[in-house]
Each structure stands twice: as structure tokens, then as C-alpha cells.
């Protein structure tokens, strides 16, 4: 039995309306204690108008949305109380619910119950949080594809291949007399493993690009002092957030900014100018700059086009194995330009070419915006683990079939964990359902 939980489903602010949500086996009984009508007589989902009462005292005139299990978001009895949006009112309703047996819901508990009642798989459940936190229309669309189950369908071929393979292996081993069942040998296992490595590699490539669309990209702006890093940040975000002066060491901490361009959330980190310094505070900022380089997805290495020297080369040494865009600022001070270099002028607000270069460096195409993808960090991590295990199987595919079967079961359990299915996959039941063994 799931105890009744209660929480405010709308922001805790003064507004026209508020929604208090209850869910649990006994939620109708709980609400009956402070509602003017008997909810037990309702046998299907319905809308009810009535009053919230604290004894004889009227709390509010409300509308109830009544959901009978399993026809609710959580899959259990649920009540949504639509009240007026005064904090005095919705807090009183929550207080009454707790007084009569409910408990405050924990973070994510409604979605957790929906998952436990098989209303959502784990990909869909995680997409709800992504949808709430989406900062662009493109990010919202990707999250909606996951919520509606389109992303989960990408896992179905993996599950089918390994369930079929393991089922056949089990039948071959345990029921050798059934000659109409496909015989599995090492060559067939190798073929299926290779096929799925290729498939997962494609999922990973698409997923990592879609993750950029969904979560954005982190960019560190680095360079020696006074090359115009702060000016570039201000120009990109369209506001004067970072202080700009001609004094070296003005930026002593990481200054953050954000803008959205062509559907991508770009998180910028303007760092302290990197140089040798005896100033303790500036040195702390420089160390933070070096750390931010390591954490960034992309680095903008900024030069003063009119003054390039050894200091720039020393900073370049810090950028090995990083995705770097080399930006030559103060274009207006250069008479002869190198056609291979990216010039900008923040004083003239000539920055659009840099925005386009950032987006082009991400190598996105229309399919990354329009197709479902495995774009959650947890899911991507599991897929990477699966690929590694499949490559390990490839490396010793000549082992006896029963030993390979054990490793293939580990792969299947990882596949199932992406959608949150039961790890204790009943292979025997699968055999009987597919092949009617023992009929």
C-alpha cells in the first residue's frame, strides 16, 4: 500500500489559482475529512465543485479533479485541488491534508510512483525534469520526444536482439531435442555483437550532439590580460556584465554569462588573464582560469590582433587536446589580415561571425534537432558501458557458448536498466512465451 502524499503542484507564489495534489491509496479518505462532498460515491475520473472546510469554518471554494486508479499520472488514486492562489489558502489545505493522514511528498515522488506503477519508464521519467528545465524550444522538443516514448523505442532493438539471442542459447542448451529452434554458434554471436556495436555507436554519436541541444555548451574565454575577453563576453550576451578597463588584472574571478543562439544555450565563462603574477588574489583567479579550461566543452583563445607575443604561446600550451576556436580581437587595429584567421571587433560589435563559428563547431544537423535520441548523461554512460562489454565479448568470442551467455546476460541487464526494467529478467518465462517449449 502506498501512503497518501500531498504537495503544492504550482509555484509557491501569490497567483490567481493554485493546485494542491494528493496521491495514494487512501487519498479520497483523507480529502473526505475536509471536503464538503463524499468522494467515495465517484467511480470514475470526474470534476467536482465544493468547499474546503476546517470543521465548520470555510477555507475556500474549490474545484477537485478526481482520478481513480489506474487512470492517473501516478497510477493510483489522485486528487488535484484547484484553489485560489493565496499562500494562506493553499498552505491551509496542505495542513489539513497532513492533519488527516497525508505526508508531504518528497522531491520527485509523484514521478517515482508513476514509474513504480509502470505508467512511465525511466527515460520518460527523467525527461519530465528535462522538460521543466528546458531553456529553448529545441530542448523542449527533445524532452517531449522522450516523454512520449519515442526515445525509449531506440532501446527496443537492443532488447530484442539480446533477448532473442539468450533465449535461443537457453533452448539450445536445455532443450537440445527441439530441432526447429535456431542453433546458436560463436559465429552468430559475433555477428549480433558487431551489429549492435555499430548501432550503439550511432546512438552515442547522435545522443552526445542532442545533449548539447538539451543541456547547452560550456565555453571558457581565455587569453592574456587586456586582449578583450570581457568585451567578447559582453558582446556575445548583449549586456555589460563583465567590467572592462585597460588595467591588467581587472578580471580576477570567473564571470559567467549566457545566451541562446540557433536553439543552443551557450554558457560563457570569462576568465582572468593568464600571466605570471605576484598578486595573491589575481593568482587565485588565474588558477581558476586554468581549471575552467579543463572543464569547458569549447575554449575561445582570444588574441589582441595588434600585439601577439610569447605570452600567447604559453597559454596555447595549456590547450592541448581541447576543442579550441582561436579568436583575433581588435580587428579594427589590423591593416593586413590573414584569411585563415577569425577576426572580430568588439568595439564595433562585430561578433556575429564568432557566434556562427561556435555553432558550426558543434557539427549539428537538422536530424539532431528533429529525431529522438539518448541524450541523458546516465543513459549515455550506460550505453558506453554496454559497448565496452560487447567489445570484450568480441575479443574472446571463441569461448564456450554457456560462458558467453553469462556475459550476454550482463549486457541485457544493462540494456534493461536504461528504461528501468526489472534486472531479474525471467529468461525461462521468455523461452516459454516465445517457443512454447513443453506444450
C-alpha angles and dihedrals in degrees: 000000000000114000118230116268128194134195142150108265095194129060114287092247138111107270144141094272139009132196123217111193127203127184134176144087093283100036093114089054091049094050092045088068092067106021125092096229133055110252095191092079092063114092101178140034110295147151119247132188118209147113135285108227133192098199104302094340119103112231100176146327105249148171119231124207105205120201122188117207131290092019098075138085092262095038091240136085109300138180127194114196113203108201136162110285101249113127087222089061103042092042089052091051091051090047091053092048091052091045089057098048111288125119130214111268118244122232110292093000096131091053090043090056091048088055093046090051091050094246090124136018120227095265090054092045093052091047091063091066090044090052092051091050097042111131099186138041090244092053090049091053092053091049091049090053088056093045093053092052099253092119092048089057088067089068094051096082091053092049092047095049095050095040090051092046096048093043091054092047091051091050092047091052102038101030107032091156091072100090095175091071116093111257113234119213134173092266092057091047090052091050093052092045092051092048092053094045088058091046094049092046087058091047090051095048092050093041096053091051092047090049088062089054091047101040103022130230130280115224126188117206108210139170142112119300120292099014091120103262093143091045089054091051091049092048093048095050094038098235140083099254101138120059112246122202139142090244114108114239096027091135106061101160135035111279115204129210137164140204136168119229126175090344096309122117106221115199111198128200115194105202134201114270108269113236142116108286137174091199107107095209094046090049090056089053091049091052088051089052092055090048091050090054089059092049098045125102090209133015127211106208104200125203133186097237091211096050118038115161147145092297089067092051091052090055091047087061088065092058102067113138092010128120100247135183111196109217123193107203128193092047088168090069095056122089099183118036131200108234090214093060131084109236126189135174116208092182087064092036088239096156107121093098089058092052091051092047091053092052094044090052088063091065094219124162134188093271091062089060099041107036128074114253143177095253105151117107093230093050093046090051092053092049090052089051091050092052091052092050091048090051089051089053089050090054092058102024090137092072119112113287095243091057092049089049090061091055092044089056088057088053091050092050089053091050090051091048091063091068093030097247122159112290090209092074108186102228094176091057088048091053093051094046093050104037105021090229110184095022 
